[in-house]
Amino acid sequence: MLMFSLGPVQTFIAQARKTRDLWLGSYLLSKLMEAAMEGIDDKAFVFPTKRIIFDSETGRDDIPDIPNKYIALFQTRSDAEAAVDRSRKQITDRTTDPITGRWEEIQTDVWKAIFEGKQVVTANTTAIWERQVNPDTLFEFFWVIVEGDQADYSKWLAETEKAFDARKRLRNFQVRDEQGEKSTISGEREALRGTGTDRTDLITFWKKLAADAKLSARDISHEGDERLDAIDVVKRFATKSDLIPKRPFPSTSLVATATFVEQLLTATIDPDTLQKWRDTTNRKEMVEQAEDAIWAIPYLGGMVTKPGVTEREWLLQRDGDLYFPETFVPRRLEKDYGITNASDAARIATNGGTALRELLRATDATGKITRPMPYYAMIQMDGDKMGTVLSDVEDEAEHKNISQALSTFSRTSVPKFVEERYPGRLIYAGGDDVFALAPLARDVNKEERLKDETISTVLELVDKLRQEYHSIVEKPVSTLKRKQAVTTSAGIAIAHHFTPLSYVRRVAKTSEELAKDHYGRNALVVTVIRRSGEQTRVGCHWQYDSIQDTYGQPIPLFSRFYELFKDDILSPKCVHILLEEADTLVGLEEKAQQSEIRRVLQRQFDKDKASELKSEDELALLAVHLVDLAEVMDSDQRDAEGKKRRMAVELHSDERRYGLIEVLGWLLVMAFLTRKDQE
């Protein structure tokens, strides 16, 4: 049994300044693992199966879906060793006979497209590039080969996993000579440069390179703000290689505004108002010219293929930041769009700002469209205890079936929910791991919300993914104990579209880790990074067995409050009032807590909309559900005598908080999703 993996994964993906850096980092690793398995799966059982999704209808092959580890079975040790050698060569080999490594092909294509023949390039540029793209120092390969007996497959697999974990603890150590100014993205490797070594020289180098290579301001800063190393350049411009699909990827601004655009595509708006905004933003620097630009967010791309919507396809060629007034100032237009002519920038700033204000007034007048939201969500989801799930597989057949179930989840279910039923975009989906971007919430009317296929918020989206994961992956698992271990944890970072991407990535990853470690797995943690710098972090298990009423479970309960806030039935002020009373509330008996929460809800309730409640006593029932949920959250924090331990009453405490504080924090996040309580 051969277990083989490629790294480093996290740093390769996480070192990113643009969303497409994240996607291309993930895609490159998938393509390299695809190369590693070429020819091997023809001779041995290998999983995961080698495939990068290709959708013939949309022409998409842009979902990285191959994990960074494979397992293969061979008849002899020599066959397994030959497979290791082949896998490494198919990634790294720098010759053309008999194999050219996939990495060599891609990085060479990028070099030719960006640097070859450019006057600014010197011998120093070439030397730094060659040193940094050297696969022998860039990549880490971990592999073990363990002989065993298929009659005792479970033991064989466990021994291989144990040997593999031991090998990974023996980290590879490469001495790197990285002197001088470091990359503004990685911060680790020397930035590519010409002959000069100080920052001024590097800024000049990157300004000239952007001009010589005819790179747009959206590709890279024209002011020398981005000074990249070789790996950053390969990730940023990998689509220059024929091996990488030239697919558009949305900016954080476009993701944040996706639900506003969704409404614009079908809204009844004065044609002159819409045309005026179209004309003021119809410059080549501001319009995505690629033919498939509409598929940056697949859900929206699918909308414009329908009759009656096609004529507004041009909306999908505009970036999301054009829906924010602060974009229409000369300095922003020059920096972000490369409009360097001062008079042009001033004119566009004036006309564009006016046209946008008129457009927003028109959408306000519909009474159905919420103004663009400057925040978006980054989702990080990972299966729990996969070692436990696989630890006692009965045989090779069960192992294959579990692997196939994971593939089905990542290749079928995840794209269906993230990109077909919600205007999000996948960065990576492989096995039990999901990494995606999504808008916070959609403007869905009350009738649509009642339909099972409707997903209104990012919270509902991750819950759908959680349910689908459990449903698909637990089926091939043979024992009840291991079926119960088929759970997943998720972290969501909600951030302003201008927040540095690398920071949002760290927060999303930390949130997922907190879901596993702080909340005990099978949990969700959401962290809101407000523009002011303040953070709100909340977490809980997806479900609690002791809660019998489905609507008292966290996601349905919190989603109901979202609806009440969204429809102006209940004012978000109720949450702030209860948080101010929190120090007293946590010391009351449950009945007293329910009574006070009910009183506050009733005072902040619009009595003219009483008919929109599910029942006359719904507010009282919601108060009961909130207290019951808080009590369950507190249950594992009791001492030997069954009394509550002292916990934090401050929402922003890093310590374990009272369940009631946690629940109120969740309601605060729900108010934030409605875009009525952003700051």
WOGI-V407545 format. One record per backbone hydrogen bond with DSSP energy under -0.5 kcal/mol. CO is the residue of the C=O (numbers start at 1). NH is the residue of the N-H. Records with the same first field share a line. If there is no record, write none. Layout:
# WOGI-V407545
CO = NH + NH
This chain:
# WOGI-V407545
1 = 146
2 = 72
3 = 144
4 = 70
5 = 142
7 = 140
9 = 13
10 = 14
11 = 15
14 = 16
18 = 21 + 22
19 = 23
20 = 24
21 = 25
22 = 26
23 = 27
24 = 28
25 = 29
26 = 30
27 = 31
28 = 32
29 = 33
30 = 34
31 = 35
32 = 36
33 = 37
34 = 38
35 = 38
37 = 40 + 41
40 = 43 + 44
44 = 46
45 = 73
47 = 71
49 = 51
54 = 56
55 = 59 + 60
60 = 55
62 = 64
63 = 53
64 = 429
65 = 67
68 = 6
70 = 4
71 = 47
72 = 2
73 = 45
76 = 80
77 = 81
78 = 82
79 = 83
80 = 84
81 = 85
82 = 86
83 = 87
84 = 88
85 = 89
86 = 90
87 = 91
88 = 91 + 92
89 = 93
90 = 102
91 = 103 + 104
93 = 101
99 = 95 + 101
101 = 105
102 = 106
103 = 107
104 = 108
105 = 109
106 = 110
107 = 111
108 = 112
109 = 113
110 = 114
111 = 115 + 116
115 = 118
118 = 121
122 = 126
123 = 127
124 = 128
125 = 129
126 = 130
127 = 131
128 = 132
129 = 133
131 = 134
134 = 137 + 138
135 = 139
140 = 7 + 142
142 = 5
144 = 3
149 = 152
150 = 153
152 = 156
153 = 157
154 = 158
155 = 159
156 = 160
157 = 161
158 = 162
159 = 163
160 = 164
161 = 165
162 = 166
163 = 167
164 = 168
165 = 169
166 = 170
167 = 170
169 = 171
174 = 176
176 = 178
177 = 179
181 = 191
183 = 187
189 = 183
197 = 181
198 = 202
199 = 203
200 = 204
201 = 205
202 = 206
203 = 207
204 = 208
205 = 209
206 = 210
207 = 211
208 = 212
209 = 213
210 = 215
211 = 214
216 = 219 + 220
221 = 224
225 = 227
226 = 228
227 = 184
228 = 192
229 = 233
230 = 234
231 = 235
232 = 236
233 = 237
234 = 238
235 = 238
237 = 240
238 = 241
241 = 244
245 = 247
251 = 255
252 = 256
253 = 257
255 = 258
256 = 373
257 = 260 + 261
258 = 262
259 = 263
260 = 264
261 = 265
263 = 266 + 267
267 = 269
270 = 274
271 = 275
272 = 276
273 = 277
274 = 278
275 = 279
276 = 280
277 = 281
278 = 281
279 = 282
281 = 283
283 = 286 + 287
286 = 319
287 = 289
290 = 293
292 = 295
293 = 296
294 = 297
296 = 250
297 = 300 + 301
298 = 302
299 = 303
300 = 304
302 = 305
303 = 306
306 = 309 + 310
309 = 312
310 = 313
312 = 315
313 = 316
314 = 317
315 = 318
317 = 288
319 = 322
320 = 323
321 = 324
324 = 327
325 = 328
327 = 329
329 = 332 + 333
330 = 334
331 = 335
332 = 336 + 337
333 = 337 + 339
334 = 338
338 = 340
340 = 342
341 = 345
342 = 346
343 = 347
344 = 348
345 = 349
346 = 350
347 = 351
348 = 352
349 = 353
350 = 354
351 = 355
352 = 356
353 = 357
354 = 358
355 = 359
356 = 360
357 = 361
358 = 362
359 = 363
360 = 364
361 = 365
362 = 366
363 = 366 + 367 + 369
364 = 367
368 = 370
374 = 497
375 = 440
376 = 495
377 = 438
378 = 493
379 = 436
380 = 491
381 = 434
382 = 489
385 = 389
386 = 390
387 = 391
388 = 392
390 = 393
395 = 399
396 = 400
397 = 401
398 = 402
399 = 403
400 = 404
401 = 405
402 = 406
403 = 407
404 = 408
405 = 409
406 = 410
407 = 411
408 = 412 + 413
409 = 414
412 = 416
413 = 417
414 = 418
415 = 419 + 420
416 = 420 + 421
418 = 424
422 = 424
425 = 437
427 = 64
428 = 435
430 = 433
432 = 383
433 = 430
434 = 381
435 = 427 + 428
436 = 379
437 = 425
438 = 377
440 = 458
442 = 444
445 = 449
446 = 450
447 = 450
448 = 451
451 = 454
454 = 456
456 = 442
457 = 461
458 = 462
459 = 463
460 = 464
461 = 465
462 = 466
463 = 467
464 = 468
465 = 469
466 = 470
467 = 471
468 = 472
469 = 473
470 = 474
472 = 476
474 = 477
479 = 483
480 = 484
481 = 485
483 = 486
485 = 487
487 = 384
489 = 382
490 = 525
491 = 380
492 = 494 + 527
493 = 378 + 495
494 = 529
495 = 376
496 = 499
500 = 503 + 504
501 = 505
502 = 506
503 = 507
504 = 508
505 = 509
506 = 510
507 = 511
508 = 512
509 = 513
510 = 514
511 = 515
512 = 516
513 = 517
514 = 518 + 519
515 = 521
522 = 542
523 = 490
524 = 540
525 = 492
526 = 538
527 = 494 + 529
528 = 530 + 536
529 = 496
530 = 533
534 = 530
536 = 528
538 = 526
540 = 524
542 = 555
544 = 547
546 = 548
548 = 550
549 = 552
550 = 553
553 = 557
554 = 558
555 = 559
556 = 560
557 = 561
558 = 562
559 = 563
560 = 564
561 = 565
562 = 566
563 = 567
564 = 569 + 570
565 = 568
569 = 606
571 = 574
572 = 575 + 576
573 = 577
574 = 578
575 = 579
576 = 580
577 = 581
579 = 582
581 = 584 + 585
582 = 586
584 = 587
585 = 588
589 = 593
590 = 594
591 = 595
592 = 596
593 = 597
594 = 598
595 = 599
596 = 600
597 = 601
598 = 602
599 = 603
600 = 604
602 = 605
604 = 571
605 = 607
606 = 609
607 = 610
609 = 612
610 = 613
615 = 618
617 = 621
618 = 622
619 = 623
620 = 624
621 = 625
622 = 626
623 = 627
624 = 628
625 = 629
626 = 630
627 = 631
628 = 632
629 = 633
630 = 634
631 = 635
632 = 635
634 = 637
635 = 638
637 = 645
639 = 642
643 = 639
648 = 658
649 = 651
650 = 653
656 = 648
658 = 662
659 = 663
660 = 664
661 = 665
662 = 666
663 = 667
664 = 668
665 = 669
666 = 670
667 = 671
668 = 672
669 = 673
670 = 674
671 = 676 + 677
672 = 675
